[in-house]
């Protein structure tokens, strides 16, 4: 394993705490795929599925050689992954497909997909001897980092945009003991600041600019394929914010393909909120990257200057992927459908469902293609957005599928009247 610059190709040893090349571009982990070809197989991963022992009981460390092949004494695992697939006639009908599989990453230990990257990031921090870790976050990364840092006995410092992160996430960061700095600015300001702080104060940075975070998140894709008996779906749809997750999935699929474990790669559909759509603009208009001032109800993906855009666009090319955008109205309506199907997810997660619907309508996703949509976070992460939707209190958003609470007198007659 080595670290390599995605632009100039300069290499660095894995035990150097580094996120960027001297040329300023991001680094990525390169695995010795030629050597691994002899060792890794579907069969090996399938055998590990039955294991209950650390670290192979984790849906990340099961694929250890392709993630972060380090001494087990450094690994901090809760364990993460092993999340379920759901099908729902209601959701399938809504998006216009015969079938759609929803992979619920909200079933991770801190209730979002971030745990998959974080177990790697924190384990790397331990390997490198760090005692303090930090991140900027729209909420889920901070919740995850705070938990894993506490388990590793490290101090954690989170930078969050003031007043703009969902309550469930803020609650987690505080409860797990992170020093929580609410900065007067948005996520993009926080991201800028945390990089400066980590550089100056020698704190380990655990945003997805950290190459090990990306490695852990690849396991979402690995697990999807393994759950499908290594049958490759046509599409994987997921929301895009800082663009680490789609970067991770495409990198992982490319590696599996190069190892000969899969014969083709699924196409990736990245879905951004209309008000936070710099990747969509770049992809759609074939222009160079320009940041935007982000605005969306899906606070998790309210990011205008995503750190991983270069890696992301490269991955979209590798997988013949597409980028779509959806409005807040589309996100909240899709969420209402996902929630009412009994599955439930936070707003950003449902951008993937709204995006699939749009792509099916546009004829880009074929009606009988196999689609897996990633639900990135749990319904309870953002109770405000959910309750206010059902109460009809979201500014500028129609509550098309509202399920309002009904106030009644405390007697049988009143109940009967309601249930008629
Ligand atoms: N969905 C949820 C629920 C998220 O929390 C995030 C990102 C994304 C999707 C987008 O993933 O950034 O890899 O493109 N949340 C980060 C955070 C930014 O700080 O928790 P991405």
Boltz pocket constraint, residues with backbone or C-beta under 6 A from the ligand:
constraints:
  - pocket:
      binder: B
      contacts: [[A, 112], [A, 114], [A, 136], [A, 137], [A, 138], [A, 139], [A, 140], [A, 141], [A, 142], [A, 208], [A, 239], [A, 240], [A, 241], [A, 242], [A, 243], [A, 244], [A, 245], [A, 246], [A, 300], [A, 301], [A, 346], [A, 348], [A, 349], [A, 376], [A, 377]]
      max_distance: 6.0
